[in-house]
C-alpha cells in the first residue's frame, strides 16, 4: 500500500516538475532565447500540462509576454489578419456569415481587439505623463480611489472588471490626477492576470513619480470564474502592491482607511 502511494506521489511530483520546466521554456522564448522540446516535457504533452494547470493563475513574469516581432505589422494589417482568422472561428462553430447580423462581426471583433480592448499592448498608446513641482508642499499621501478597471483574462479572453485604488507620497513632484486613471487603463487594456496588472501599475508609478512610496489595490470580478467553470458570480479577487513607506503598517492602514471611505456626491 505504501509503495502504491509512493508511486502516485512520485507521478504527481514529476508532473509538477514538468509544469515548471514548461514555464521556464516559455520564459526563455519570451526573452528571445532558444528552447527545445516544448511539445513534451518529462513525458507529458503540452495539452496534458495545460489540462493539469487548469484555471490556475500562472504568471511567468511581471512583463506582458510579447514576441520580438509583436509590432512588425501595422494596426491595419493586424485588423485585416484577425478579421480573417475570426471569420474562420465563426465558420468552424457553424455560424452562417451571410446572415445580416453576423456578416460584419469578424471585422468588428478585429477592430475592437486592436483599437480598443488590447490597445494597451502597443507602447505608442502609453499616456504621456507630465509632472509638476509640488509648490504647495503637500507632504501627505494622495489617494485616487475607485478607478474603473476593465481588462481581459489572458487564459480565456473574457473580461476582468472592477476598481483600482492608487496612492502615493510625493518626492517633490506631483502628477495630474487623470493621468493615474489613464495609466491604470493603459495596463488594463491587454490580456492580463490581475497579479501582473497590479505590479505593472505599481512599478510604472514608482518610475514616473521617482519614488518608492506607491500603493495599488485592485478589487475585481473575473468572468472566467463567473461565466464558465465554477460559475461563481459572487466572489471577487483583491490584489495589492505596497512600496516604500506603504510597507509600514500605520501608513498602509491609513491608505486602506481612505480606500474604504464611502464617497457621497
C-alpha atoms as a printed R data frame, in Angstrom:
    type eleno elety resid chain resno       x      y       z
1   ATOM     1    CA   UNK     A     1   0.000  0.000   0.000
2   ATOM     2    CA   UNK     A     2   2.798  2.429   0.909
3   ATOM     3    CA   UNK     A     3   4.543  1.539  -2.360
4   ATOM     4    CA   UNK     A     4   1.407  2.462  -4.330
5   ATOM     5    CA   UNK     A     5   1.102  5.788  -2.505
6   ATOM     6    CA   UNK     A     6   4.774  6.495  -3.163
7   ATOM     7    CA   UNK     A     7   4.309  5.854  -6.890
8   ATOM     8    CA   UNK     A     8   1.310  8.189  -7.042
9   ATOM     9    CA   UNK     A     9   3.228 10.881  -5.169
10  ATOM    10    CA   UNK     A    10   6.217 10.435  -7.478
11  ATOM    11    CA   UNK     A    11   4.000 10.718 -10.571
12  ATOM    12    CA   UNK     A    12   2.446 13.932  -9.243
13  ATOM    13    CA   UNK     A    13   5.865 15.360  -8.412
14  ATOM    14    CA   UNK     A    14   7.064 14.514 -11.916
15  ATOM    15    CA   UNK     A    15   4.106 16.322 -13.436
16  ATOM    16    CA   UNK     A    16   4.639 19.415 -11.256
17  ATOM    17    CA   UNK     A    17   8.297 19.404 -12.282
18  ATOM    18    CA   UNK     A    18   7.206 19.225 -15.924
19  ATOM    19    CA   UNK     A    19   4.959 22.239 -15.493
20  ATOM    20    CA   UNK     A    20   7.791 24.294 -14.029
21  ATOM    21    CA   UNK     A    21  10.100 23.197 -16.846
22  ATOM    22    CA   UNK     A    22   7.452 24.257 -19.339
23  ATOM    23    CA   UNK     A    23   7.182 27.681 -17.711
24  ATOM    24    CA   UNK     A    24  10.961 28.077 -17.822
25  ATOM    25    CA   UNK     A    25  10.998 27.231 -21.520
26  ATOM    26    CA   UNK     A    26   8.174 29.686 -22.216
27  ATOM    27    CA   UNK     A    27  10.132 32.346 -20.332
28  ATOM    28    CA   UNK     A    28  13.235 31.605 -22.428
29  ATOM    29    CA   UNK     A    29  11.267 32.013 -25.640
30  ATOM    30    CA   UNK     A    30   9.737 35.280 -24.421
31  ATOM    31    CA   UNK     A    31  13.248 36.600 -23.908
32  ATOM    32    CA   UNK     A    32  14.404 35.564 -27.372
33  ATOM    33    CA   UNK     A    33  16.389 32.511 -26.236
34  ATOM    34    CA   UNK     A    34  16.246 29.053 -27.777
35  ATOM    35    CA   UNK     A    35  14.051 26.490 -26.067
36  ATOM    36    CA   UNK     A    36  13.662 22.980 -27.444
37  ATOM    37    CA   UNK     A    37  11.307 20.122 -26.675
38  ATOM    38    CA   UNK     A    38   8.344 22.346 -25.827
39  ATOM    39    CA   UNK     A    39   5.898 19.802 -27.229
40  ATOM    40    CA   UNK     A    40   6.763 17.256 -24.492
41  ATOM    41    CA   UNK     A    41   8.253 17.727 -21.026
42  ATOM    42    CA   UNK     A    42   9.023 14.850 -18.648
43  ATOM    43    CA   UNK     A    43   6.924 12.594 -20.854
44  ATOM    44    CA   UNK     A    44   3.833 14.846 -20.719
45  ATOM    45    CA   UNK     A    45   2.424 16.552 -23.822
46  ATOM    46    CA   UNK     A    46   1.633 20.264 -23.897
47  ATOM    47    CA   UNK     A    47  -2.107 19.501 -23.901
48  ATOM    48    CA   UNK     A    48  -1.745 17.321 -20.794
49  ATOM    49    CA   UNK     A    49   0.147 20.082 -18.983
50  ATOM    50    CA   UNK     A    50  -2.432 22.711 -19.971
51  ATOM    51    CA   UNK     A    51  -5.188 20.488 -18.536
52  ATOM    52    CA   UNK     A    52  -3.142 19.994 -15.354
53  ATOM    53    CA   UNK     A    53  -2.708 23.755 -14.945
54  ATOM    54    CA   UNK     A    54  -6.471 24.176 -15.287
55  ATOM    55    CA   UNK     A    55  -7.687 27.592 -14.151
56  ATOM    56    CA   UNK     A    56  -4.611 28.368 -12.044
57  ATOM    57    CA   UNK     A    57  -3.384 31.926 -12.451
58  ATOM    58    CA   UNK     A    58   0.140 31.171 -13.592
59  ATOM    59    CA   UNK     A    59   2.373 34.120 -14.435
60  ATOM    60    CA   UNK     A    60   5.945 33.733 -15.668
61  ATOM    61    CA   UNK     A    61   6.902 37.414 -15.394
62  ATOM    62    CA   UNK     A    62   5.570 40.835 -14.417
63  ATOM    63    CA   UNK     A    63   6.163 41.873 -18.044
64  ATOM    64    CA   UNK     A    64   3.447 41.168 -20.587
65  ATOM    65    CA   UNK     A    65   4.664 38.183 -22.668
66  ATOM    66    CA   UNK     A    66   5.216 39.622 -26.157
67  ATOM    67    CA   UNK     A    67   7.013 38.109 -29.134
68  ATOM    68    CA   UNK     A    68  10.007 40.009 -30.585
69  ATOM    69    CA   UNK     A    69   8.005 40.673 -33.781
70  ATOM    70    CA   UNK     A    70   4.920 41.925 -31.941
71  ATOM    71    CA   UNK     A    71   4.974 45.301 -33.702
72  ATOM    72    CA   UNK     A    72   6.185 44.304 -37.160
73  ATOM    73    CA   UNK     A    73   2.644 44.593 -38.523
74  ATOM    74    CA   UNK     A    74   0.724 47.863 -38.601
75  ATOM    75    CA   UNK     A    75  -2.601 48.162 -36.782
76  ATOM    76    CA   UNK     A    76  -4.402 47.990 -40.131
77  ATOM    77    CA   UNK     A    77  -2.578 44.777 -41.049
78  ATOM    78    CA   UNK     A    78  -3.444 43.246 -37.676
79  ATOM    79    CA   UNK     A    79  -7.120 44.118 -38.111
80  ATOM    80    CA   UNK     A    80  -7.174 42.511 -41.557
81  ATOM    81    CA   UNK     A    81  -5.454 39.331 -40.326
82  ATOM    82    CA   UNK     A    82  -7.607 38.955 -37.189
83  ATOM    83    CA   UNK     A    83 -10.747 39.540 -39.279
84  ATOM    84    CA   UNK     A    84  -9.866 36.569 -41.477
85  ATOM    85    CA   UNK     A    85  -8.945 34.338 -38.554
86  ATOM    86    CA   UNK     A    86 -12.055 35.190 -36.552
87  ATOM    87    CA   UNK     A    87 -14.161 34.520 -39.630
88  ATOM    88    CA   UNK     A    88 -12.690 31.001 -39.609
89  ATOM    89    CA   UNK     A    89 -13.542 30.615 -35.907
90  ATOM    90    CA   UNK     A    90 -17.173 31.585 -36.532
91  ATOM    91    CA   UNK     A    91 -17.448 29.339 -39.570
92  ATOM    92    CA   UNK     A    92 -15.926 26.438 -37.618
93  ATOM    93    CA   UNK     A    93 -18.614 26.950 -34.975
94  ATOM    94    CA   UNK     A    94 -21.182 26.525 -37.761
95  ATOM    95    CA   UNK     A    95 -22.379 30.125 -37.945
96  ATOM    96    CA   UNK     A    96 -23.724 31.477 -41.240
97  ATOM    97    CA   UNK     A    97 -21.811 34.657 -42.005
98  ATOM    98    CA   UNK     A    98 -24.219 35.509 -44.845
99  ATOM    99    CA   UNK     A    99 -26.716 36.469 -42.130
100 ATOM   100    CA   UNK     A   100 -27.115 40.262 -41.884
101 ATOM   101    CA   UNK     A   101 -26.439 40.224 -38.142
102 ATOM   102    CA   UNK     A   102 -23.210 38.202 -38.420
103 ATOM   103    CA   UNK     A   103 -21.722 39.450 -41.690
104 ATOM   104    CA   UNK     A   104 -19.767 42.310 -40.138
105 ATOM   105    CA   UNK     A   105 -18.835 40.568 -36.870
106 ATOM   106    CA   UNK     A   106 -15.299 39.418 -37.854
107 ATOM   107    CA   UNK     A   107 -14.295 42.981 -38.758
108 ATOM   108    CA   UNK     A   108 -15.993 44.426 -35.676
109 ATOM   109    CA   UNK     A   109 -14.163 41.981 -33.398
110 ATOM   110    CA   UNK     A   110 -10.820 42.598 -35.116
111 ATOM   111    CA   UNK     A   111 -11.120 46.378 -34.773
112 ATOM   112    CA   UNK     A   112 -12.257 46.023 -31.153
113 ATOM   113    CA   UNK     A   113  -9.247 43.856 -30.298
114 ATOM   114    CA   UNK     A   114  -6.657 46.122 -31.935
115 ATOM   115    CA   UNK     A   115  -8.122 49.587 -31.363
116 ATOM   116    CA   UNK     A   116  -9.878 49.175 -28.018
117 ATOM   117    CA   UNK     A   117  -9.710 46.001 -25.927
118 ATOM   118    CA   UNK     A   118  -5.980 45.307 -26.370
119 ATOM   119    CA   UNK     A   119  -4.671 48.719 -27.391
120 ATOM   120    CA   UNK     A   120  -2.510 48.763 -24.249
121 ATOM   121    CA   UNK     A   121  -0.196 46.201 -25.873
122 ATOM   122    CA   UNK     A   122   1.198 48.957 -28.090
123 ATOM   123    CA   UNK     A   123   3.679 51.193 -26.184
124 ATOM   124    CA   UNK     A   124   2.736 54.058 -28.501
125 ATOM   125    CA   UNK     A   125  -0.544 54.241 -26.594
126 ATOM   126    CA   UNK     A   126   1.149 54.705 -23.226
127 ATOM   127    CA   UNK     A   127  -0.132 58.026 -21.849
128 ATOM   128    CA   UNK     A   128   2.300 60.937 -21.830
129 ATOM   129    CA   UNK     A   129   2.901 61.869 -18.204
130 ATOM   130    CA   UNK     A   130   3.613 65.442 -17.142
131 ATOM   131    CA   UNK     A   131   4.824 66.087 -13.608
132 ATOM   132    CA   UNK     A   132   4.562 69.330 -11.714
133 ATOM   133    CA   UNK     A   133   6.612 70.766  -8.884
134 ATOM   134    CA   UNK     A   134   4.963 70.271  -5.525
135 ATOM   135    CA   UNK     A   135   4.860 74.026  -4.918
136 ATOM   136    CA   UNK     A   136   2.200 73.744  -2.224
137 ATOM   137    CA   UNK     A   137   4.469 71.399  -0.236
138 ATOM   138    CA   UNK     A   138   1.777 68.777   0.244
139 ATOM   139    CA   UNK     A   139   3.657 66.012   2.066
140 ATOM   140    CA   UNK     A   140   0.842 63.573   2.895
141 ATOM   141    CA   UNK     A   141  -0.366 60.685   0.793
142 ATOM   142    CA   UNK     A   142  -2.604 61.316  -2.187
143 ATOM   143    CA   UNK     A   143  -5.197 58.640  -2.939
144 ATOM   144    CA   UNK     A   144  -7.176 58.238  -6.146
145 ATOM   145    CA   UNK     A   145  -9.804 55.573  -5.490
146 ATOM   146    CA   UNK     A   146 -12.489 53.741  -7.435
147 ATOM   147    CA   UNK     A   147 -10.653 53.967 -10.767
148 ATOM   148    CA   UNK     A   148 -12.505 51.819 -13.305
149 ATOM   149    CA   UNK     A   149 -10.620 48.689 -14.349
150 ATOM   150    CA   UNK     A   150 -11.743 46.831 -17.453
151 ATOM   151    CA   UNK     A   151  -9.349 44.175 -18.669
152 ATOM   152    CA   UNK     A   152  -9.389 40.655 -20.105
153 ATOM   153    CA   UNK     A   153  -8.190 37.386 -18.607
154 ATOM   154    CA   UNK     A   154  -5.303 36.072 -20.704
155 ATOM   155    CA   UNK     A   155  -6.327 32.461 -20.056
156 ATOM   156    CA   UNK     A   156  -9.828 32.633 -21.547
157 ATOM   157    CA   UNK     A   157 -10.031 36.134 -23.098
158 ATOM   158    CA   UNK     A   158 -13.106 37.102 -21.081
159 ATOM   159    CA   UNK     A   159 -13.482 40.308 -19.049
160 ATOM   160    CA   UNK     A   160 -11.996 41.248 -15.708
161 ATOM   161    CA   UNK     A   161 -13.725 44.304 -14.283
162 ATOM   162    CA   UNK     A   162 -13.590 46.214 -11.033
163 ATOM   163    CA   UNK     A   163 -11.905 49.126  -9.282
164 ATOM   164    CA   UNK     A   164  -8.313 50.198  -8.674
165 ATOM   165    CA   UNK     A   165  -7.191 52.349  -5.763
166 ATOM   166    CA   UNK     A   166  -3.873 54.146  -6.118
167 ATOM   167    CA   UNK     A   167  -1.885 56.147  -3.575
168 ATOM   168    CA   UNK     A   168   1.498 57.838  -3.471
169 ATOM   169    CA   UNK     A   169   3.568 60.156  -1.316
170 ATOM   170    CA   UNK     A   170   5.296 62.879  -3.321
171 ATOM   171    CA   UNK     A   171   9.080 63.019  -3.585
172 ATOM   172    CA   UNK     A   172   8.852 66.623  -4.799
173 ATOM   173    CA   UNK     A   173   6.760 66.101  -7.927
174 ATOM   174    CA   UNK     A   174   3.015 65.614  -8.407
175 ATOM   175    CA   UNK     A   175   1.071 64.067 -11.263
176 ATOM   176    CA   UNK     A   176  -2.165 65.226 -12.870
177 ATOM   177    CA   UNK     A   177  -4.989 63.201 -11.349
178 ATOM   178    CA   UNK     A   178  -6.414 61.999 -14.676
179 ATOM   179    CA   UNK     A   179  -3.005 60.517 -15.576
180 ATOM   180    CA   UNK     A   180  -3.425 57.997 -12.760
181 ATOM   181    CA   UNK     A   181  -6.664 56.816 -14.385
182 ATOM   182    CA   UNK     A   182  -5.049 56.736 -17.830
183 ATOM   183    CA   UNK     A   183  -2.080 54.714 -16.607
184 ATOM   184    CA   UNK     A   184  -4.365 52.145 -14.990
185 ATOM   185    CA   UNK     A   185  -6.411 51.933 -18.191
186 ATOM   186    CA   UNK     A   186  -3.284 51.524 -20.352
187 ATOM   187    CA   UNK     A   187  -2.062 48.458 -18.472
188 ATOM   188    CA   UNK     A   188  -5.587 47.041 -18.199
189 ATOM   189    CA   UNK     A   189  -6.160 47.093 -21.956
190 ATOM   190    CA   UNK     A   190  -4.259 43.917 -22.726
191 ATOM   191    CA   UNK     A   191  -4.615 40.221 -21.904
192 ATOM   192    CA   UNK     A   192  -3.840 40.129 -18.190
193 ATOM   193    CA   UNK     A   193  -3.704 38.343 -14.906
194 ATOM   194    CA   UNK     A   194  -4.698 40.588 -12.023
195 ATOM   195    CA   UNK     A   195  -1.467 39.985 -10.117
196 ATOM   196    CA   UNK     A   196   0.635 41.216 -13.041
197 ATOM   197    CA   UNK     A   197  -1.663 44.185 -13.682
198 ATOM   198    CA   UNK     A   198  -1.282 45.305 -10.070
199 ATOM   199    CA   UNK     A   199   2.513 45.089 -10.210
200 ATOM   200    CA   UNK     A   200   2.747 46.812 -13.592
201 ATOM   201    CA   UNK     A   201   0.755 49.786 -12.341
202 ATOM   202    CA   UNK     A   202   2.795 49.979  -9.137
203 ATOM   203    CA   UNK     A   203   6.188 49.784 -10.860
204 ATOM   204    CA   UNK     A   204   5.147 52.265 -13.560
205 ATOM   205    CA   UNK     A   205   4.052 54.809 -10.936
206 ATOM   206    CA   UNK     A   206   7.282 54.375  -8.982
207 ATOM   207    CA   UNK     A   207   9.274 55.075 -12.124
208 ATOM   208    CA   UNK     A   208   7.184 58.041 -13.264
209 ATOM   209    CA   UNK     A   209   6.968 59.674  -9.828
210 ATOM   210    CA   UNK     A   210  10.578 58.837  -8.907
211 ATOM   211    CA   UNK     A   211   9.510 57.457  -5.540
212 ATOM   212    CA   UNK     A   212   9.168 54.040  -3.934
213 ATOM   213    CA   UNK     A   213   6.176 55.296  -1.937
214 ATOM   214    CA   UNK     A   214   3.372 53.902  -4.073
215 ATOM   215    CA   UNK     A   215   0.371 51.713  -3.225
216 ATOM   216    CA   UNK     A   216  -2.076 49.933  -5.533
217 ATOM   217    CA   UNK     A   217  -5.097 47.795  -4.635
218 ATOM   218    CA   UNK     A   218  -7.345 46.200  -7.249
219 ATOM   219    CA   UNK     A   219 -10.721 44.664  -6.409
220 ATOM   220    CA   UNK     A   220 -12.173 42.880  -9.419
221 ATOM   221    CA   UNK     A   221 -14.501 40.203 -10.737
222 ATOM   222    CA   UNK     A   222 -13.353 37.627 -13.286
223 ATOM   223    CA   UNK     A   223 -15.823 36.324 -15.852
224 ATOM   224    CA   UNK     A   224 -13.585 33.286 -16.350
225 ATOM   225    CA   UNK     A   225 -14.841 32.368 -12.856
226 ATOM   226    CA   UNK     A   226 -18.359 33.798 -13.110
227 ATOM   227    CA   UNK     A   227 -19.456 32.780 -16.625
228 ATOM   228    CA   UNK     A   228 -17.724 29.397 -17.008
229 ATOM   229    CA   UNK     A   229 -16.092 26.670 -14.943
230 ATOM   230    CA   UNK     A   230 -17.292 27.038 -11.352
231 ATOM   231    CA   UNK     A   231 -19.732 29.833 -12.385
232 ATOM   232    CA   UNK     A   232 -19.400 31.688  -9.106
233 ATOM   233    CA   UNK     A   233 -20.979 35.111  -9.640
234 ATOM   234    CA   UNK     A   234 -20.382 36.378  -6.090
235 ATOM   235    CA   UNK     A   235 -16.633 36.065  -5.496
236 ATOM   236    CA   UNK     A   236 -14.118 38.844  -6.185
237 ATOM   237    CA   UNK     A   237 -10.318 38.972  -6.288
238 ATOM   238    CA   UNK     A   238  -8.222 41.525  -4.389
239 ATOM   239    CA   UNK     A   239  -4.531 42.152  -5.143
240 ATOM   240    CA   UNK     A   240  -2.153 44.723  -3.676
241 ATOM   241    CA   UNK     A   241   1.200 46.418  -4.207
242 ATOM   242    CA   UNK     A   242   2.909 48.332  -1.386
243 ATOM   243    CA   UNK     A   243   6.204 50.125  -1.945
244 ATOM   244    CA   UNK     A   244   8.409 52.230   0.319
245 ATOM   245    CA   UNK     A   245   6.589 53.808   3.259
246 ATOM   246    CA   UNK     A   246   3.382 51.973   2.365
247 ATOM   247    CA   UNK     A   247   5.035 48.810   3.639
248 ATOM   248    CA   UNK     A   248   4.791 50.235   7.166
249 ATOM   249    CA   UNK     A   249   1.671 49.119   8.996
250 ATOM   250    CA   UNK     A   250   0.490 52.586  10.043
251 ATOM   251    CA   UNK     A   251   0.838 54.053   6.528
252 ATOM   252    CA   UNK     A   252  -0.811 51.027   4.945
253 ATOM   253    CA   UNK     A   253  -3.719 51.226   7.387
254 ATOM   254    CA   UNK     A   254  -4.178 54.939   6.624
255 ATOM   255    CA   UNK     A   255  -4.285 54.184   2.886
256 ATOM   256    CA   UNK     A   256  -6.807 51.369   3.316
257 ATOM   257    CA   UNK     A   257  -8.937 53.606   5.548
258 ATOM   258    CA   UNK     A   258  -9.196 56.185   2.763
259 ATOM   259    CA   UNK     A   259  -9.990 53.466   0.229
260 ATOM   260    CA   UNK     A   260 -12.853 52.125   2.367
261 ATOM   261    CA   UNK     A   261 -14.428 55.566   2.828
262 ATOM   262    CA   UNK     A   262 -17.839 55.981   1.179
263 ATOM   263    CA   UNK     A   263 -17.858 58.997  -1.088
264 ATOM   264    CA   UNK     A   264 -21.252 60.691  -1.379
265 ATOM   265    CA   UNK     A   265 -21.900 63.261  -4.092
